[in-house]
Amino acid sequence: MAVRQEREKRVFQKRKVCRYCADKNLVIDYKDFKSLKYFTSERGKIIPRRISGNCALHQRKVTVAIERARNIAFLPFTTIKSHPSH
Amino acid sequence: MRRYETIFIADPDLGEEDVKGITEKIKGLIEAKGGQVEKAEDWGTRKLAYEVKKKSRGHYLYIKFSGKSDLVAELERNLRINEGVIKYQSVQVEEQKPAAQAAPAPVPAETAAEA
């Protein structure tokens, strides 16, 4: 019973609203890399829509913006981290 | 005529005068090819997200202009030849849709990004 409740709770928490739909004044711009950083992981990967909560249209725009920002060295393609096992 | 914006990264070890020289050359080229320079900005030296030509810093320069597509090709050809330029990117400026005009935000958001 307890497990079931927990699962339901988690499903509910997942629901997120696209922040660009919620605030129409926000503009996705590749030059504004500080706000794009929010949509990348620590390693510099683009966070998928199911986690970021963006709608399809805005996720596409964010992706293009991140790719442009990467191209002009605002954002990293990847981060090189020294691995302890190597 | 379309509107474009080009960001190019100059070698951070170049002097002020050299950087100015490159910018003036680019501006002259745009005007010679029948384009119009709308805005030219110097964003100064910034840290790069990754190394480019063994440099970890770069001098960012921004130019917004209007012109034909062959102008962009010619501009990029010149940037490629120029030794002082380590990276460049040209993007067509997205026109704001009429529906978005009600929102006054686009301009402040852009200036915030440049700061």
N, CA and C atoms of all chains as a GROMACS GRO file, in nm:
protein
  603
    1MET      N    1   0.084  -0.121   0.000
    1MET     CA    2   0.000   0.000   0.000
    1MET      C    3   0.088   0.126   0.000
    2ALA      N    4   0.185   0.122   0.085
    2ALA     CA    5   0.273   0.238   0.097
    2ALA      C    6   0.347   0.262  -0.034
    3VAL      N    7   0.385   0.153  -0.098
    3VAL     CA    8   0.459   0.164  -0.223
    3VAL      C    9   0.372   0.230  -0.329
    4ARG      N   10   0.249   0.187  -0.332
    4ARG     CA   11   0.157   0.239  -0.431
    4ARG      C   12   0.139   0.391  -0.415
    5GLN      N   13   0.124   0.433  -0.295
    5GLN     CA   14   0.105   0.576  -0.268
    5GLN      C   15   0.226   0.656  -0.318
    6GLU      N   16   0.341   0.600  -0.291
    6GLU     CA   17   0.464   0.669  -0.327
    6GLU      C   18   0.472   0.686  -0.479
    7ARG      N   19   0.434   0.578  -0.549
    7ARG     CA   20   0.441   0.582  -0.694
    7ARG      C   21   0.346   0.688  -0.751
    8GLU      N   22   0.229   0.691  -0.696
    8GLU     CA   23   0.131   0.789  -0.744
    8GLU      C   24   0.183   0.931  -0.724
    9LYS      N   25   0.246   0.950  -0.613
    9LYS     CA   26   0.299   1.082  -0.577
    9LYS      C   27   0.404   1.123  -0.682
   10ARG      N   28   0.491   1.028  -0.715
   10ARG     CA   29   0.600   1.058  -0.807
   10ARG      C   30   0.545   1.097  -0.944
   11VAL      N   31   0.445   1.026  -0.988
   11VAL     CA   32   0.385   1.055  -1.117
   11VAL      C   33   0.329   1.197  -1.117
   12PHE      N   34   0.272   1.233  -1.007
   12PHE     CA   35   0.212   1.366  -0.997
   12PHE      C   36   0.318   1.476  -1.001
   13GLN      N   37   0.429   1.448  -0.935
   13GLN     CA   38   0.535   1.550  -0.929
   13GLN      C   39   0.598   1.575  -1.065
   14LYS      N   40   0.597   1.472  -1.148
   14LYS     CA   41   0.661   1.481  -1.278
   14LYS      C   42   0.601   1.590  -1.366
   15ARG      N   43   0.473   1.612  -1.350
   15ARG     CA   44   0.405   1.704  -1.441
   15ARG      C   45   0.463   1.846  -1.428
   16LYS      N   46   0.512   1.897  -1.539
   16LYS     CA   47   0.573   2.029  -1.539
   16LYS      C   48   0.514   2.107  -1.656
   17VAL      N   49   0.508   2.237  -1.640
   17VAL     CA   50   0.455   2.319  -1.748
   17VAL      C   51   0.573   2.377  -1.826
   18CYS      N   52   0.555   2.384  -1.958
   18CYS     CA   53   0.657   2.446  -2.042
   18CYS      C   54   0.676   2.590  -1.999
   19ARG      N   55   0.796   2.626  -1.961
   19ARG     CA   56   0.817   2.761  -1.906
   19ARG      C   57   0.803   2.869  -2.014
   20TYR      N   58   0.825   2.831  -2.140
   20TYR     CA   59   0.810   2.931  -2.246
   20TYR      C   60   0.664   2.953  -2.284
   21CYS      N   61   0.580   2.849  -2.257
   21CYS     CA   62   0.437   2.868  -2.281
   21CYS      C   63   0.376   2.946  -2.165
   22ALA      N   64   0.426   2.921  -2.046
   22ALA     CA   65   0.373   2.989  -1.928
   22ALA      C   66   0.403   3.138  -1.932
   23ASP      N   67   0.521   3.172  -1.981
   23ASP     CA   68   0.558   3.313  -1.989
   23ASP      C   69   0.590   3.347  -2.134
   24LYS      N   70   0.495   3.411  -2.199
   24LYS     CA   71   0.510   3.438  -2.343
   24LYS      C   72   0.621   3.540  -2.371
   25ASN      N   73   0.662   3.611  -2.269
   25ASN     CA   74   0.763   3.715  -2.290
   25ASN      C   75   0.904   3.658  -2.300
   26LEU      N   76   0.920   3.535  -2.258
   26LEU     CA   77   1.052   3.473  -2.266
   26LEU      C   78   1.087   3.444  -2.411
   27VAL      N   79   1.207   3.481  -2.450
   27VAL     CA   80   1.252   3.456  -2.587
   27VAL      C   81   1.367   3.356  -2.582
   28ILE      N   82   1.362   3.258  -2.672
   28ILE     CA   83   1.472   3.162  -2.680
   28ILE      C   84   1.576   3.220  -2.775
   29ASP      N   85   1.690   3.251  -2.722
   29ASP     CA   86   1.794   3.314  -2.801
   29ASP      C   87   1.927   3.242  -2.776
   30TYR      N   88   1.995   3.207  -2.884
   30TYR     CA   89   2.119   3.132  -2.865
   30TYR      C   90   2.227   3.215  -2.798
   31LYS      N   91   2.213   3.348  -2.801
   31LYS     CA   92   2.313   3.434  -2.738
   31LYS      C   93   2.296   3.439  -2.587
   32ASP      N   94   2.175   3.403  -2.541
   32ASP     CA   95   2.146   3.403  -2.398
   32ASP      C   96   2.177   3.265  -2.341
   33PHE      N   97   2.307   3.233  -2.342
   33PHE     CA   98   2.346   3.094  -2.309
   33PHE      C   99   2.328   3.063  -2.161
   34LYS      N  100   2.320   3.166  -2.078
   34LYS     CA  101   2.304   3.140  -1.934
   34LYS      C  102   2.169   3.074  -1.905
   35SER      N  103   2.064   3.117  -1.976
   35SER     CA  104   1.934   3.053  -1.951
   35SER      C  105   1.924   2.920  -2.025
   36LEU      N  106   2.004   2.902  -2.132
   36LEU     CA  107   2.004   2.774  -2.201
   36LEU      C  108   2.074   2.666  -2.118
   37LYS      N  109   2.163   2.712  -2.034
   37LYS     CA  110   2.238   2.618  -1.950
   37LYS      C  111   2.143   2.537  -1.862
   38TYR      N  112   2.031   2.597  -1.830
   38TYR     CA  113   1.930   2.530  -1.749
   38TYR      C  114   1.883   2.401  -1.817
   39PHE      N  115   1.888   2.396  -1.949
   39PHE     CA  116   1.839   2.279  -2.022
   39PHE      C  117   1.951   2.183  -2.062
   40THR      N  118   2.066   2.196  -2.000
   40THR     CA  119   2.173   2.102  -2.028
   40THR      C  120   2.213   2.032  -1.897
   41SER      N  121   2.264   1.912  -1.914
   41SER     CA  122   2.309   1.837  -1.797
   41SER      C  123   2.447   1.886  -1.757
   42GLU      N  124   2.498   1.831  -1.650
   42GLU     CA  125   2.633   1.867  -1.605
   42GLU      C  126   2.737   1.841  -1.712
   43ARG      N  127   2.710   1.736  -1.790
   43ARG     CA  128   2.805   1.698  -1.895
   43ARG      C  129   2.785   1.775  -2.024
   44GLY      N  130   2.685   1.862  -2.026
   44GLY     CA  131   2.662   1.943  -2.144
   44GLY      C  132   2.560   1.885  -2.240
   45LYS      N  133   2.497   1.773  -2.203
   45LYS     CA  134   2.394   1.715  -2.289
   45LYS      C  135   2.264   1.792  -2.276
   46ILE      N  136   2.184   1.788  -2.381
   46ILE     CA  137   2.054   1.853  -2.377
   46ILE      C  138   1.958   1.765  -2.298
   47ILE      N  139   1.886   1.825  -2.205
   47ILE     CA  140   1.793   1.750  -2.121
   47ILE      C  141   1.667   1.719  -2.201
   48PRO      N  142   1.620   1.592  -2.199
   48PRO     CA  143   1.503   1.556  -2.280
   48PRO      C  144   1.376   1.624  -2.231
   49ARG      N  145   1.280   1.622  -2.321
   49ARG     CA  146   1.156   1.694  -2.295
   49ARG      C  147   1.080   1.635  -2.176
   50ARG      N  148   1.087   1.503  -2.160
   50ARG     CA  149   1.011   1.443  -2.052
   50ARG      C  150   1.061   1.490  -1.916
   51ILE      N  151   1.183   1.539  -1.910
   51ILE     CA  152   1.236   1.588  -1.783
   51ILE      C  153   1.227   1.741  -1.775
   52SER      N  154   1.263   1.808  -1.885
   52SER     CA  155   1.260   1.954  -1.881
   52SER      C  156   1.118   2.008  -1.877
   53GLY      N  157   1.022   1.930  -1.930
   53GLY     CA  158   0.883   1.974  -1.926
   53GLY      C  159   0.844   2.067  -2.039
   54ASN      N  160   0.936   2.092  -2.133
   54ASN     CA  161   0.903   2.181  -2.245
   54ASN      C  162   0.802   2.118  -2.338
   55CYS      N  163   0.726   2.200  -2.408
   55CYS     CA  164   0.638   2.150  -2.512
   55CYS      C  165   0.723   2.122  -2.636
   56ALA      N  166   0.666   2.051  -2.732
   56ALA     CA  167   0.743   2.007  -2.850
   56ALA      C  168   0.804   2.126  -2.924
   57LEU      N  169   0.723   2.229  -2.946
   57LEU     CA  170   0.768   2.346  -3.022
   57LEU      C  171   0.887   2.413  -2.953
   58HIS      N  172   0.873   2.435  -2.823
   58HIS     CA  173   0.978   2.507  -2.754
   58HIS      C  174   1.102   2.422  -2.731
   59GLN      N  175   1.082   2.291  -2.713
   59GLN     CA  176   1.198   2.204  -2.698
   59GLN      C  177   1.282   2.207  -2.827
   60ARG      N  178   1.213   2.211  -2.941
   60ARG     CA  179   1.283   2.218  -3.069
   60ARG      C  180   1.364   2.347  -3.078
   61LYS      N  181   1.302   2.456  -3.035
   61LYS     CA  182   1.371   2.584  -3.042
   61LYS      C  183   1.490   2.589  -2.946
   62VAL      N  184   1.470   2.531  -2.829
   62VAL     CA  185   1.579   2.526  -2.731
   62VAL      C  186   1.695   2.445  -2.788
   63THR      N  187   1.662   2.332  -2.852
   63THR     CA  188   1.766   2.247  -2.910
   63THR      C  189   1.848   2.322  -3.014
   64VAL      N  190   1.779   2.393  -3.103
   64VAL     CA  191   1.849   2.468  -3.207
   64VAL      C  192   1.937   2.575  -3.143
   65ALA      N  193   1.883   2.641  -3.041
   65ALA     CA  194   1.958   2.748  -2.974
   65ALA      C  195   2.082   2.691  -2.906
   66ILE      N  196   2.069   2.575  -2.843
   66ILE     CA  197   2.184   2.515  -2.775
   66ILE      C  198   2.290   2.475  -2.878
   67GLU      N  199   2.244   2.421  -2.991
   67GLU     CA  200   2.339   2.382  -3.095
   67GLU      C  201   2.415   2.502  -3.150
   68ARG      N  202   2.346   2.612  -3.165
   68ARG     CA  203   2.413   2.734  -3.212
   68ARG      C  204   2.511   2.785  -3.108
   69ALA      N  205   2.467   2.783  -2.983
   69ALA     CA  206   2.554   2.832  -2.875
   69ALA      C  207   2.679   2.745  -2.864
   70ARG      N  208   2.664   2.614  -2.889
   70ARG     CA  209   2.780   2.525  -2.886
   70ARG      C  210   2.877   2.559  -2.997
   71ASN      N  211   2.821   2.590  -3.112
   71ASN     CA  212   2.903   2.616  -3.230
   71ASN      C  213   2.994   2.736  -3.210
   72ILE      N  214   2.948   2.834  -3.134
   72ILE     CA  215   3.027   2.956  -3.118
   72ILE      C  216   3.093   2.959  -2.979
   73ALA      N  217   3.105   2.841  -2.919
   73ALA     CA  218   3.181   2.822  -2.794
   73ALA      C  219   3.121   2.893  -2.673
   74PHE      N  220   2.992   2.915  -2.674
   74PHE     CA  221   2.925   2.965  -2.554
   74PHE      C  222   2.898   2.849  -2.459
   75LEU      N  223   2.862   2.736  -2.518
   75LEU     CA  224   2.833   2.617  -2.438
   75LEU      C  225   2.924   2.504  -2.485
   76PRO      N  226   2.957   2.412  -2.395
   76PRO     CA  227   3.044   2.302  -2.435
   76PRO      C  228   2.968   2.193  -2.509
   77PHE      N  229   3.037   2.123  -2.600
   77PHE     CA  230   2.979   2.003  -2.662
   77PHE      C  231   2.979   1.892  -2.558
   78THR      N  232   3.088   1.887  -2.484
   78THR     CA  233   3.101   1.791  -2.376
   78THR      C  234   3.206   1.845  -2.279
   79THR      N  235   3.206   1.791  -2.159
   79THR     CA  236   3.310   1.832  -2.065
   79THR      C  237   3.403   1.714  -2.045
   80ILE      N  238   3.529   1.741  -2.047
   80ILE     CA  239   3.626   1.635  -2.028
   80ILE      C  240   3.657   1.627  -1.878
   81LYS      N  241   3.621   1.514  -1.824
   81LYS     CA  242   3.648   1.494  -1.681
   81LYS      C  243   3.742   1.377  -1.667
   82SER      N  244   3.842   1.396  -1.586
   82SER     CA  245   3.937   1.286  -1.564
   82SER      C  246   3.868   1.177  -1.484
   83HIS      N  247   3.877   1.056  -1.536
   83HIS     CA  248   3.810   0.945  -1.471
   83HIS      C  249   3.909   0.876  -1.378
   84PRO      N  250   3.870   0.848  -1.252
   84PRO     CA  251   3.966   0.790  -1.157
   84PRO      C  252   4.018   0.654  -1.199
   85SER      N  253   3.938   0.576  -1.277
   85SER     CA  254   3.980   0.440  -1.311
   85SER      C  255   4.082   0.437  -1.426
   86HIS      N  256   4.100   0.548  -1.495
   86HIS     CA  257   4.193   0.549  -1.608
   86HIS      C  258   4.329   0.607  -1.570
   87MET      N  259   1.641   4.138  -4.958
   87MET     CA  260   1.732   4.170  -4.846
   87MET      C  261   1.686   4.099  -4.720
   88ARG      N  262   1.779   4.034  -4.656
   88ARG     CA  263   1.748   3.964  -4.531
   88ARG      C  264   1.840   4.017  -4.423
   89ARG      N  265   1.797   3.994  -4.301
   89ARG     CA  266   1.878   4.041  -4.189
   89ARG      C  267   1.956   3.922  -4.130
   90TYR      N  268   2.081   3.948  -4.105
   90TYR     CA  269   2.168   3.844  -4.051
   90TYR      C  270   2.243   3.899  -3.930
   91GLU      N  271   2.293   3.807  -3.852
   91GLU     CA  272   2.387   3.847  -3.748
   91GLU      C  273   2.503   3.750  -3.748
   92THR      N  274   2.621   3.808  -3.735
   92THR     CA  275   2.742   3.728  -3.737
   92THR      C  276   2.817   3.752  -3.606
   93ILE      N  277   2.857   3.643  -3.544
   93ILE     CA  278   2.947   3.654  -3.429
   93ILE      C  279   3.079   3.595  -3.474
   94PHE      N  280   3.186   3.668  -3.454
   94PHE     CA  281   3.315   3.605  -3.481
   94PHE      C  282   3.409   3.626  -3.363
   95ILE      N  283   3.495   3.529  -3.345
   95ILE     CA  284   3.586   3.531  -3.232
   95ILE      C  285   3.725   3.561  -3.284
   96ALA      N  286   3.781   3.672  -3.236
   96ALA     CA  287   3.916   3.710  -3.276
   96ALA      C  288   4.015   3.652  -3.175
   97ASP      N  289   4.137   3.637  -3.222
   97ASP     CA  290   4.245   3.590  -3.136
   97ASP      C  291   4.260   3.684  -3.016
   98PRO      N  292   4.257   3.631  -2.892
   98PRO     CA  293   4.265   3.720  -2.775
   98PRO      C  294   4.401   3.788  -2.760
   99ASP      N  295   4.503   3.735  -2.828
   99ASP     CA  296   4.636   3.794  -2.816
   99ASP      C  297   4.657   3.913  -2.909
  100LEU      N  298   4.560   3.938  -2.994
  100LEU     CA  299   4.572   4.052  -3.086
  100LEU      C  300   4.556   4.183  -3.009
  101GLY      N  301   4.619   4.289  -3.060
  101GLY     CA  302   4.605   4.421  -2.999
  101GLY      C  303   4.472   4.484  -3.035
  102GLU      N  304   4.437   4.590  -2.962
  102GLU     CA  305   4.311   4.661  -2.987
  102GLU      C  306   4.300   4.704  -3.133
  103GLU      N  307   4.414   4.753  -3.185
  103GLU     CA  308   4.413   4.809  -3.320
  103GLU      C  309   4.385   4.703  -3.426
  104ASP      N  310   4.444   4.587  -3.405
  104ASP     CA  311   4.423   4.478  -3.502
  104ASP      C  312   4.277   4.438  -3.506
  105VAL      N  313   4.217   4.428  -3.384
  105VAL     CA  314   4.077   4.388  -3.375
  105VAL      C  315   3.990   4.493  -3.444
  106LYS      N  316   4.023   4.618  -3.419
  106LYS     CA  317   3.948   4.727  -3.482
  106LYS      C  318   3.962   4.718  -3.634
  107GLY      N  319   4.085   4.687  -3.677
  107GLY     CA  320   4.111   4.675  -3.820
  107GLY      C  321   4.023   4.569  -3.884
  108ILE      N  322   4.011   4.453  -3.816
  108ILE     CA  323   3.928   4.344  -3.870
  108ILE      C  324   3.782   4.390  -3.880
  109THR      N  325   3.734   4.452  -3.771
  109THR     CA  326   3.594   4.498  -3.769
  109THR      C  327   3.567   4.597  -3.881
  110GLU      N  328   3.660   4.691  -3.899
  110GLU     CA  329   3.641   4.792  -4.004
  110GLU      C  330   3.639   4.727  -4.142
  111LYS      N  331   3.725   4.628  -4.158
  111LYS     CA  332   3.735   4.558  -4.286
  111LYS      C  333   3.602   4.488  -4.318
  112ILE      N  334   3.547   4.423  -4.216
  112ILE     CA  335   3.421   4.351  -4.234
  112ILE      C  336   3.309   4.449  -4.266
  113LYS      N  337   3.307   4.560  -4.191
  113LYS     CA  338   3.203   4.661  -4.215
  113LYS      C  339   3.213   4.716  -4.357
  114GLY      N  340   3.338   4.743  -4.399
  114GLY     CA  341   3.361   4.795  -4.534
  114GLY      C  342   3.312   4.698  -4.640
  115LEU      N  343   3.338   4.569  -4.612
  115LEU     CA  344   3.297   4.465  -4.708
  115LEU      C  345   3.146   4.459  -4.722
  116ILE      N  346   3.077   4.469  -4.608
  116ILE     CA  347   2.931   4.462  -4.611
  116ILE      C  348   2.876   4.578  -4.694
  117GLU      N  349   2.932   4.698  -4.669
  117GLU     CA  350   2.880   4.814  -4.740
  117GLU      C  351   2.917   4.810  -4.889
  118ALA      N  352   3.034   4.757  -4.919
  118ALA     CA  353   3.076   4.749  -5.060
  118ALA      C  354   2.988   4.654  -5.139
  119LYS      N  355   2.932   4.554  -5.069
  119LYS     CA  356   2.848   4.455  -5.136
  119LYS      C  357   2.700   4.492  -5.131
  120GLY      N  358   2.671   4.614  -5.093
  120GLY     CA  359   2.532   4.660  -5.094
  120GLY      C  360   2.452   4.623  -4.972
  121GLY      N  361   2.520   4.592  -4.863
  121GLY     CA  362   2.448   4.563  -4.739
  121GLY      C  363   2.450   4.684  -4.646
  122GLN      N  364   2.379   4.670  -4.537
  122GLN     CA  365   2.375   4.779  -4.439
  122GLN      C  366   2.408   4.725  -4.301
  123VAL      N  367   2.502   4.790  -4.235
  123VAL     CA  368   2.537   4.750  -4.099
  123VAL      C  369   2.436   4.813  -4.004
  124GLU      N  370   2.370   4.728  -3.925
  124GLU     CA  371   2.272   4.780  -3.830
  124GLU      C  372   2.335   4.805  -3.695
  125LYS      N  373   2.419   4.712  -3.656
  125LYS     CA  374   2.473   4.718  -3.522
  125LYS      C  375   2.607   4.647  -3.522
  126ALA      N  376   2.704   4.705  -3.454
  126ALA     CA  377   2.832   4.637  -3.439
  126ALA      C  378   2.874   4.652  -3.293
  127GLU      N  379   2.901   4.540  -3.230
  127GLU     CA  380   2.934   4.543  -3.088
  127GLU      C  381   3.062   4.466  -3.060
  128ASP      N  382   3.129   4.512  -2.956
  128ASP     CA  383   3.248   4.444  -2.907
  128ASP      C  384   3.214   4.385  -2.772
  129TRP      N  385   3.212   4.252  -2.763
  129TRP     CA  386   3.174   4.190  -2.636
  129TRP      C  387   3.295   4.161  -2.548
  130GLY      N  388   3.410   4.197  -2.597
  130GLY     CA  389   3.531   4.180  -2.516
  130GLY      C  390   3.579   4.036  -2.510
  131THR      N  391   3.681   4.016  -2.430
  131THR     CA  392   3.741   3.883  -2.418
  131THR      C  393   3.663   3.799  -2.318
  132ARG      N  394   3.627   3.679  -2.361
  132ARG     CA  395   3.552   3.587  -2.276
  132ARG      C  396   3.620   3.452  -2.277
  133LYS      N  397   3.583   3.375  -2.177
  133LYS     CA  398   3.633   3.239  -2.172
  133LYS      C  399   3.552   3.153  -2.269
  134LEU      N  400   3.618   3.066  -2.344
  134LEU     CA  401   3.548   2.979  -2.437
  134LEU      C  402   3.506   2.852  -2.365
  135ALA      N  403   3.397   2.793  -2.412
  135ALA     CA  404   3.348   2.669  -2.350
  135ALA      C  405   3.440   2.551  -2.381
  136TYR      N  406   3.514   2.564  -2.490
  136TYR     CA  407   3.613   2.461  -2.526
  136TYR      C  408   3.725   2.529  -2.601
  137GLU      N  409   3.836   2.463  -2.613
  137GLU     CA  410   3.951   2.524  -2.679
  137GLU      C  411   3.931   2.532  -2.829
  138VAL      N  412   3.966   2.646  -2.885
  138VAL     CA  413   3.962   2.664  -3.030
  138VAL      C  414   4.101   2.707  -3.072
  139LYS      N  415   4.160   2.632  -3.161
  139LYS     CA  416   4.297   2.658  -3.206
  139LYS      C  417   4.391   2.678  -3.088
  140LYS      N  418   4.379   2.592  -2.989
  140LYS     CA  419   4.465   2.591  -2.870
  140LYS      C  420   4.446   2.714  -2.780
  141LYS      N  421   4.340   2.788  -2.802
  141LYS     CA  422   4.316   2.907  -2.718
  141LYS      C  423   4.192   2.880  -2.631
  142SER      N  424   4.203   2.919  -2.504
  142SER     CA  425   4.089   2.898  -2.416
  142SER      C  426   4.010   3.027  -2.393
  143ARG      N  427   4.060   3.139  -2.447
  143ARG     CA  428   3.984   3.263  -2.439
  143ARG      C  429   3.966   3.318  -2.581
  144GLY      N  430   3.870   3.406  -2.595
  144GLY     CA  431   3.847   3.462  -2.728
  144GLY      C  432   3.784   3.600  -2.719
  145HIS      N  433   3.812   3.681  -2.819
  145HIS     CA  434   3.758   3.817  -2.825
  145HIS      C  435   3.633   3.815  -2.913
  146TYR      N  436   3.516   3.827  -2.851
  146TYR     CA  437   3.390   3.816  -2.925
  146TYR      C  438   3.351   3.948  -2.990
  147LEU      N  439   3.310   3.940  -3.116
  147LEU     CA  440   3.262   4.059  -3.187
  147LEU      C  441   3.132   4.024  -3.256
  148TYR      N  442   3.040   4.117  -3.253
  148TYR     CA  443   2.904   4.091  -3.302
  148TYR      C  444   2.867   4.196  -3.406
  149ILE      N  445   2.813   4.151  -3.518
  149ILE     CA  446   2.768   4.245  -3.623
  149ILE      C  447   2.629   4.203  -3.670
  150LYS      N  448   2.538   4.298  -3.675
  150LYS     CA  449   2.405   4.273  -3.727
  150LYS      C  450   2.391   4.355  -3.854
  151PHE      N  451   2.348   4.291  -3.961
  151PHE     CA  452   2.342   4.363  -4.088
  151PHE      C  453   2.232   4.306  -4.175
  152SER      N  454   2.203   4.378  -4.282
  152SER     CA  455   2.108   4.326  -4.380
  152SER      C  456   2.176   4.322  -4.515
  153GLY      N  457   2.138   4.224  -4.594
  153GLY     CA  458   2.202   4.209  -4.724
  153GLY      C  459   2.152   4.084  -4.792
  154LYS      N  460   2.211   4.056  -4.908
  154LYS     CA  461   2.171   3.936  -4.981
  154LYS      C  462   2.254   3.818  -4.934
  155SER      N  463   2.209   3.698  -4.975
  155SER     CA  464   2.273   3.578  -4.922
  155SER      C  465   2.417   3.564  -4.972
  156ASP      N  466   2.444   3.615  -5.093
  156ASP     CA  467   2.582   3.601  -5.143
  156ASP      C  468   2.678   3.687  -5.062
  157LEU      N  469   2.623   3.790  -4.995
  157LEU     CA  470   2.706   3.872  -4.908
  157LEU      C  471   2.757   3.789  -4.790
  158VAL      N  472   2.669   3.705  -4.735
  158VAL     CA  473   2.708   3.621  -4.622
  158VAL      C  474   2.818   3.525  -4.664
  159ALA      N  475   2.803   3.468  -4.783
  159ALA     CA  476   2.904   3.375  -4.834
  159ALA      C  477   3.039   3.445  -4.848
  160GLU      N  478   3.036   3.566  -4.901
  160GLU     CA  479   3.158   3.643  -4.921
  160GLU      C  480   3.221   3.680  -4.786
  161LEU      N  481   3.134   3.718  -4.692
  161LEU     CA  482   3.180   3.756  -4.558
  161LEU      C  483   3.249   3.639  -4.490
  162GLU      N  484   3.186   3.521  -4.499
  162GLU     CA  485   3.243   3.403  -4.434
  162GLU      C  486   3.374   3.362  -4.501
  163ARG      N  487   3.381   3.381  -4.633
  163ARG     CA  488   3.505   3.349  -4.704
  163ARG      C  489   3.619   3.435  -4.649
  164ASN      N  490   3.588   3.565  -4.628
  164ASN     CA  491   3.690   3.657  -4.576
  164ASN      C  492   3.730   3.624  -4.433
  165LEU      N  493   3.630   3.584  -4.353
  165LEU     CA  494   3.660   3.549  -4.214
  165LEU      C  495   3.749   3.425  -4.207
  166ARG      N  496   3.724   3.332  -4.301
  166ARG     CA  497   3.801   3.209  -4.305
  166ARG      C  498   3.947   3.239  -4.339
  167ILE      N  499   3.966   3.335  -4.430
  167ILE     CA  500   4.102   3.369  -4.473
  167ILE      C  501   4.177   3.442  -4.362
  168ASN      N  502   4.105   3.526  -4.288
  168ASN     CA  503   4.169   3.611  -4.188
  168ASN      C  504   4.233   3.528  -4.076
  169GLU      N  505   4.361   3.552  -4.055
  169GLU     CA  506   4.435   3.474  -3.956
  169GLU      C  507   4.394   3.508  -3.812
  170GLY      N  508   4.349   3.630  -3.794
  170GLY     CA  509   4.315   3.675  -3.658
  170GLY      C  510   4.182   3.623  -3.608
  171VAL      N  511   4.102   3.565  -3.699
  171VAL     CA  512   3.970   3.516  -3.661
  171VAL      C  513   3.979   3.365  -3.636
  172ILE      N  514   3.940   3.322  -3.516
  172ILE     CA  515   3.952   3.180  -3.487
  172ILE      C  516   3.820   3.104  -3.506
  173LYS      N  517   3.707   3.174  -3.500
  173LYS     CA  518   3.578   3.108  -3.520
  173LYS      C  519   3.474   3.212  -3.557
  174TYR      N  520   3.373   3.169  -3.636
  174TYR     CA  521   3.268   3.263  -3.673
  174TYR      C  522   3.139   3.186  -3.693
  175GLN      N  523   3.029   3.257  -3.682
  175GLN     CA  524   2.898   3.196  -3.708
  175GLN      C  525   2.801   3.303  -3.755
  176SER      N  526   2.733   3.276  -3.867
  176SER     CA  527   2.632   3.368  -3.919
  176SER      C  528   2.496   3.303  -3.906
  177VAL      N  529   2.400   3.380  -3.861
  177VAL     CA  530   2.265   3.330  -3.841
  177VAL      C  531   2.167   3.433  -3.896
  178GLN      N  532   2.063   3.380  -3.961
  178GLN     CA  533   1.958   3.472  -4.008
  178GLN      C  534   1.874   3.515  -3.889
  179VAL      N  535   1.848   3.646  -3.880
  179VAL     CA  536   1.772   3.698  -3.767
  179VAL      C  537   1.626   3.659  -3.784
  180GLU      N  538   1.570   3.600  -3.680
  180GLU     CA  539   1.428   3.562  -3.686
  180GLU      C  540   1.342   3.686  -3.671
  181GLU      N  541   1.251   3.701  -3.766
  181GLU     CA  542   1.160   3.816  -3.757
  181GLU      C  543   1.054   3.786  -3.653
  182GLN      N  544   1.020   3.888  -3.576
  182GLN     CA  545   0.917   3.870  -3.474
  182GLN      C  546   0.781   3.861  -3.541
  183LYS      N  547   0.702   3.761  -3.497
  183LYS     CA  548   0.568   3.747  -3.553
  183LYS      C  549   0.480   3.860  -3.501
  184PRO      N  550   0.378   3.900  -3.581
  184PRO     CA  551   0.291   4.009  -3.538
  184PRO      C  552   0.225   3.981  -3.402
  185ALA      N  553   0.196   3.853  -3.376
  185ALA     CA  554   0.129   3.818  -3.250
  185ALA      C  555   0.220   3.848  -3.131
  186ALA      N  556   0.350   3.837  -3.155
  186ALA     CA  557   0.443   3.856  -3.045
  186ALA      C  558   0.471   4.004  -3.018
  187GLN      N  559   0.418   4.091  -3.106
  187GLN     CA  560   0.446   4.233  -3.090
  187GLN      C  561   0.384   4.290  -2.963
  188ALA      N  562   0.277   4.227  -2.920
  188ALA     CA  563   0.210   4.275  -2.799
  188ALA      C  564   0.303   4.265  -2.679
  189ALA      N  565   0.392   4.166  -2.685
  189ALA     CA  566   0.485   4.149  -2.575
  189ALA      C  567   0.606   4.241  -2.595
  190PRO      N  568   0.634   4.328  -2.501
  190PRO     CA  569   0.746   4.421  -2.519
  190PRO      C  570   0.880   4.360  -2.483
  191ALA      N  571   0.880   4.233  -2.443
  191ALA     CA  572   1.002   4.174  -2.386
  191ALA      C  573   1.119   4.154  -2.482
  192PRO      N  574   1.099   4.117  -2.610
  192PRO     CA  575   1.212   4.075  -2.692
  192PRO      C  576   1.336   4.164  -2.685
  193VAL      N  577   1.317   4.295  -2.686
  193VAL     CA  578   1.434   4.382  -2.688
  193VAL      C  579   1.512   4.377  -2.556
  194PRO      N  580   1.443   4.390  -2.439
  194PRO     CA  581   1.519   4.380  -2.314
  194PRO      C  582   1.590   4.247  -2.297
  195ALA      N  583   1.524   4.140  -2.344
  195ALA     CA  584   1.585   4.008  -2.330
  195ALA      C  585   1.715   4.001  -2.409
  196GLU      N  586   1.716   4.067  -2.523
  196GLU     CA  587   1.834   4.063  -2.606
  196GLU      C  588   1.949   4.142  -2.542
  197THR      N  589   1.915   4.257  -2.484
  197THR     CA  590   2.020   4.337  -2.422
  197THR      C  591   2.075   4.268  -2.299
  198ALA      N  592   1.988   4.192  -2.231
  198ALA     CA  593   2.034   4.119  -2.113
  198ALA      C  594   2.135   4.013  -2.153
  199ALA      N  595   2.112   3.954  -2.270
  199ALA     CA  596   2.202   3.850  -2.317
  199ALA      C  597   2.338   3.906  -2.354
  200GLU      N  598   2.338   4.031  -2.396
  200GLU     CA  599   2.464   4.090  -2.440
  200GLU      C  600   2.547   4.142  -2.324
  201ALA      N  601   2.482   4.168  -2.211
  201ALA     CA  602   2.553   4.227  -2.098
  201ALA      C  603   2.655   4.130  -2.040
   0.00000   0.00000   0.00000
